[in-house]
Amino acid sequence: MPARATDARRAAVLGSPIAHSLSPVLHRAAYRELGLVNWSYDRFDVDEAALPGFVEKLGPEWAGLSLTMPLKRAVIPLLDEISETAAAVEAVNTVVLTEDGRRTGDNTDIPGMVAALREHGVEQVDSAAVLGAGATASSALAALARICTGEVTVYVRSEARAAEMRQWGERLDVDVRTADWSDGARALHAPLVIATTPAGTTDALATAVPERPTTLFDVLYDPWPTALAARWSMSGGAVVSGLDLLVHQAVLQVEQMTGITPAPLDAMRHAGEKALADR
């Protein structure tokens, strides 16, 4: 049932650390735009050990939770059900709570990636490259399962990570080939490059950006732009940012938690941009 403006409901983002999260800015902007004057959205520093107790104490006024690291997998045993999307990558970033206490988990990162790419004109590619092999890389593979018709090359630092990425490829029905991180410059010639690594990791690749780059999806948003994204844009390539991803996945969260569609994408994006500029 869609939310009523007079409803008093709560939502929050959980994780550890959490002080940096832009989720409160985005969700509160959505509530203002939708006229949900009695809705609140907070942030709580919660680690894996504290998560079960936190979830157990949630009352009927709670509409939902956003989850970041290290809770995306830890929350699964605490839920009544999870979506196929979340099950595919064993990661939940969204929990919808009903007034009767039922807890349903979903993953909006994956459709959020697809939506962010489509907004920048990327509907389908015949191959792609992924830089990194962490949790975000598996979500990237799940997104590529929806839009990539051919091989995905994942650039990694160890054989253990390579084996893990190949396993994810088999699970997600993606044709994955792995390559050593030292060959990362080759990745930049792919029709779509997705950088999933922490800040600073891809800086050395900035000098290897080709003369005519295609599309780079860099999942970072702070600091922004990364050295790679800046050089890519200067060379005329299309750049999809981590803020694009954050906003699109948050739009889906707002829609699920409030029952109102569409969520106000532009208002949420503007709020996120302003918050980053003010940092």
C-alpha positions as CSV (number, residue, x, y, z in Angstrom):
1,M,0.0,0.0,0.0
2,P,1.4,3.4,-0.9
3,A,2.4,5.6,2.0
4,R,0.1,8.4,3.1
5,A,1.5,11.9,3.8
6,T,0.2,11.7,7.4
7,D,1.9,8.3,8.1
8,A,4.8,8.4,10.7
9,R,7.3,5.9,9.4
10,R,11.0,5.4,10.0
11,A,13.9,4.1,7.8
12,A,17.6,4.2,8.1
13,V,20.9,3.1,6.7
14,L,23.1,0.7,8.7
15,G,26.8,-0.1,8.3
16,S,30.2,0.4,9.9
17,P,31.6,2.9,9.3
18,I,28.6,4.9,8.3
19,A,29.2,8.6,8.9
20,H,30.2,9.1,5.2
21,S,26.9,7.7,3.8
22,L,24.9,10.0,1.5
23,S,21.8,7.8,1.9
24,P,20.1,10.1,4.5
25,V,20.5,13.0,2.1
26,L,19.0,11.2,-0.8
27,H,16.1,9.6,1.1
28,R,15.2,12.7,3.0
29,A,15.1,14.7,-0.3
30,A,12.7,12.1,-1.7
31,Y,10.4,12.4,1.4
32,R,10.3,16.2,1.0
33,E,9.5,16.0,-2.7
34,L,6.8,13.3,-2.0
35,G,5.3,15.3,0.8
36,L,6.0,12.5,3.4
37,V,6.3,15.1,6.2
38,N,6.2,12.5,9.0
39,W,8.8,10.1,7.5
40,S,12.3,10.1,8.9
41,Y,15.6,8.5,7.7
42,D,18.6,8.1,9.9
43,R,22.0,6.4,10.0
44,F,23.3,4.0,12.6
45,D,26.8,2.5,13.0
46,V,26.0,-1.2,13.3
47,D,28.5,-4.0,12.8
48,E,27.8,-7.7,12.2
49,A,27.7,-8.6,15.9
50,A,25.1,-5.9,16.7
51,L,22.9,-6.4,13.7
52,P,20.6,-9.2,15.0
53,G,19.8,-7.2,18.1
54,F,19.1,-4.1,16.2
55,V,16.8,-5.8,13.7
56,E,14.9,-7.6,16.5
57,K,14.0,-4.4,18.2
58,L,12.5,-2.7,15.2
59,G,8.8,-1.8,15.8
60,P,5.8,-1.5,13.4
61,E,6.8,2.1,12.6
62,W,9.7,1.0,10.6
63,A,9.3,0.9,6.8
64,G,12.8,-0.2,5.7
65,L,16.5,-0.4,6.0
66,S,19.4,0.3,3.6
67,L,22.5,-1.8,4.3
68,T,26.1,-1.2,3.4
69,M,29.3,-3.0,4.3
70,P,29.7,-5.2,6.3
71,L,26.0,-6.2,6.6
72,K,24.9,-7.1,3.1
73,R,25.4,-10.8,3.6
74,A,25.1,-10.9,7.4
75,V,21.5,-9.7,7.3
76,I,20.2,-12.6,5.1
77,P,19.6,-15.2,8.0
78,L,17.5,-12.5,9.7
79,L,15.0,-12.2,6.9
80,D,11.8,-14.0,6.0
81,E,12.6,-14.0,2.3
82,I,15.0,-12.4,-0.3
83,S,14.5,-11.7,-3.9
84,E,16.1,-13.7,-6.8
85,T,18.4,-10.7,-7.5
86,A,19.7,-10.6,-3.9
87,A,20.1,-14.4,-3.8
88,A,22.1,-14.4,-7.1
89,V,24.9,-12.4,-5.4
90,E,24.2,-13.4,-1.8
91,A,23.9,-9.7,-0.9
92,V,21.0,-7.7,0.4
93,N,21.2,-3.9,0.5
94,T,17.5,-3.2,1.0
95,V,15.1,-4.5,3.6
96,V,11.4,-3.7,3.4
97,L,9.5,-4.1,6.7
98,T,5.7,-4.5,6.9
99,E,3.6,-3.5,9.8
100,D,3.0,-7.2,10.7
101,G,6.7,-7.6,11.1
102,R,7.7,-9.4,7.9
103,R,11.2,-8.7,6.6
104,T,11.9,-8.9,2.8
105,G,15.4,-8.4,1.4
106,D,16.4,-7.2,-2.1
107,N,19.4,-5.9,-3.9
108,T,18.9,-2.6,-5.7
109,D,22.6,-2.2,-6.6
110,I,22.3,-4.5,-9.6
111,P,19.2,-2.9,-11.3
112,G,20.7,0.5,-10.1
113,M,23.8,-0.2,-12.1
114,V,21.8,-1.1,-15.2
115,A,19.6,2.0,-14.8
116,A,22.6,4.3,-14.4
117,L,24.2,2.8,-17.6
118,R,21.0,3.1,-19.6
119,E,20.7,6.8,-18.5
120,H,24.0,7.3,-20.2
121,G,22.9,5.5,-23.4
122,V,24.5,2.1,-22.6
123,E,21.7,-0.5,-23.4
124,Q,23.8,-3.4,-24.5
125,V,27.5,-4.2,-25.1
126,D,29.2,-7.2,-26.7
127,S,32.0,-7.3,-24.2
128,A,33.2,-5.6,-21.1
129,A,36.0,-5.3,-18.5
130,V,35.8,-5.2,-14.8
131,L,38.6,-3.8,-12.6
132,G,38.7,-5.4,-9.2
133,A,37.3,-8.5,-7.7
134,G,35.5,-7.5,-4.4
135,A,31.8,-7.6,-3.5
136,T,31.0,-4.7,-5.9
137,A,32.6,-6.7,-8.8
138,S,30.2,-9.6,-8.3
139,S,27.3,-7.1,-8.5
140,A,28.9,-5.7,-11.6
141,L,28.9,-9.2,-13.1
142,A,25.2,-9.6,-12.2
143,A,24.4,-6.3,-14.0
144,L,26.5,-7.3,-17.0
145,A,24.5,-10.6,-17.2
146,R,21.6,-8.3,-18.2
147,I,23.3,-6.2,-20.8
148,C,26.5,-7.9,-22.0
149,T,26.2,-10.5,-24.8
150,G,29.8,-11.6,-24.8
151,E,32.9,-12.0,-22.7
152,V,33.7,-10.1,-19.6
153,T,37.3,-9.8,-18.6
154,V,38.0,-9.3,-14.9
155,Y,41.3,-7.9,-13.8
156,V,42.5,-9.2,-10.5
157,R,45.6,-9.3,-8.2
158,S,45.6,-12.9,-7.2
159,E,44.7,-16.4,-8.5
160,A,42.4,-16.8,-5.5
161,R,40.4,-13.8,-6.6
162,A,40.5,-14.9,-10.2
163,A,39.0,-18.3,-9.3
164,E,36.3,-16.6,-7.2
165,M,35.3,-14.3,-10.2
166,R,35.2,-17.3,-12.5
167,Q,32.9,-19.0,-10.1
168,W,30.6,-16.0,-10.0
169,G,30.6,-16.0,-13.7
170,E,29.4,-19.6,-13.8
171,R,26.7,-18.8,-11.2
172,L,25.5,-15.7,-13.0
173,D,25.8,-17.2,-16.5
174,V,28.4,-14.7,-17.6
175,D,31.3,-15.6,-19.8
176,V,34.1,-14.6,-17.5
177,R,37.8,-14.5,-18.4
178,T,40.3,-13.3,-15.8
179,A,43.6,-11.4,-16.3
180,D,46.3,-10.1,-14.1
181,W,46.0,-6.6,-12.7
182,S,49.4,-5.7,-14.3
183,D,47.7,-5.9,-17.7
184,G,44.9,-3.5,-16.6
185,A,45.8,-1.0,-19.3
186,R,44.3,-3.4,-21.8
187,A,40.9,-3.2,-20.0
188,L,40.6,0.4,-21.0
189,H,40.0,-0.6,-24.7
190,A,36.8,-2.5,-23.8
191,P,33.4,-1.2,-25.0
192,L,32.5,-0.8,-21.3
193,V,34.9,-0.6,-18.4
194,I,33.6,-0.9,-14.8
195,A,36.0,0.1,-12.0
196,T,35.0,-1.4,-8.7
197,T,38.2,-0.7,-6.7
198,P,38.8,1.6,-3.7
199,A,40.0,5.2,-4.1
200,G,43.5,5.6,-5.6
201,T,43.7,2.0,-7.0
202,T,43.1,2.9,-10.6
203,D,45.1,6.2,-10.6
204,A,48.1,4.7,-12.3
205,L,45.9,3.7,-15.3
206,A,44.9,7.3,-16.1
207,T,47.9,7.7,-18.3
208,A,46.8,4.6,-20.4
209,V,43.4,6.0,-21.4
210,P,43.1,5.5,-25.1
211,E,42.6,8.3,-27.6
212,R,39.0,7.4,-28.2
213,P,37.6,5.9,-25.0
214,T,34.2,4.4,-24.8
215,T,32.3,4.3,-21.5
216,L,33.7,4.1,-18.0
217,F,31.6,3.3,-15.0
218,D,33.6,4.2,-11.9
219,V,31.6,3.2,-8.8
220,L,33.4,5.8,-6.5
221,Y,31.8,9.1,-5.8
222,D,34.0,10.7,-3.1
223,P,36.6,11.8,-3.9
224,W,35.3,12.7,-7.4
225,P,36.4,12.7,-10.1
226,T,39.0,9.9,-9.8
227,A,42.2,10.4,-11.8
228,L,41.0,7.8,-14.2
229,A,37.5,9.3,-14.6
230,A,39.0,12.8,-15.1
231,R,41.3,11.7,-17.9
232,W,38.6,9.6,-19.5
233,S,36.2,12.5,-19.6
234,M,39.0,14.9,-21.0
235,S,39.6,12.3,-23.7
236,G,35.9,12.5,-24.8
237,G,34.7,9.2,-23.2
238,A,31.4,8.8,-21.4
239,V,31.7,8.5,-17.6
240,V,29.1,7.0,-15.2
241,S,29.8,7.9,-11.6
242,G,29.3,6.2,-8.3
243,L,26.8,9.0,-7.5
244,D,24.7,7.9,-10.5
245,L,24.7,4.4,-9.1
246,L,23.9,5.6,-5.5
247,V,21.0,7.7,-6.7
248,H,19.5,5.0,-9.0
249,Q,19.7,2.3,-6.3
250,A,18.2,4.7,-3.7
251,V,15.3,5.5,-6.1
252,L,14.4,1.8,-6.1
253,Q,14.7,1.7,-2.3
254,V,12.4,4.7,-1.8
255,E,9.8,3.1,-4.2
256,Q,9.9,-0.2,-2.3
257,M,9.8,1.3,1.2
258,T,7.1,3.9,0.4
259,G,5.1,2.1,-2.2
260,I,5.2,5.3,-4.3
261,T,6.4,5.3,-7.9
262,P,8.2,7.0,-9.5
263,A,10.6,8.3,-6.8
264,P,11.9,11.8,-7.5
265,L,15.2,11.0,-9.2
266,D,16.2,14.6,-10.1
267,A,15.5,15.9,-6.6
268,M,17.6,13.1,-5.1
269,R,20.4,13.6,-7.5
270,H,20.5,17.4,-6.8
271,A,20.6,16.8,-3.1
272,G,23.5,14.3,-3.5
273,E,25.4,16.7,-5.7
274,K,25.0,19.5,-3.2
275,A,26.0,17.4,-0.3
276,L,29.2,16.3,-2.1
277,A,30.0,19.9,-3.1
278,D,29.6,21.0,0.5
279,R,32.1,18.4,1.9
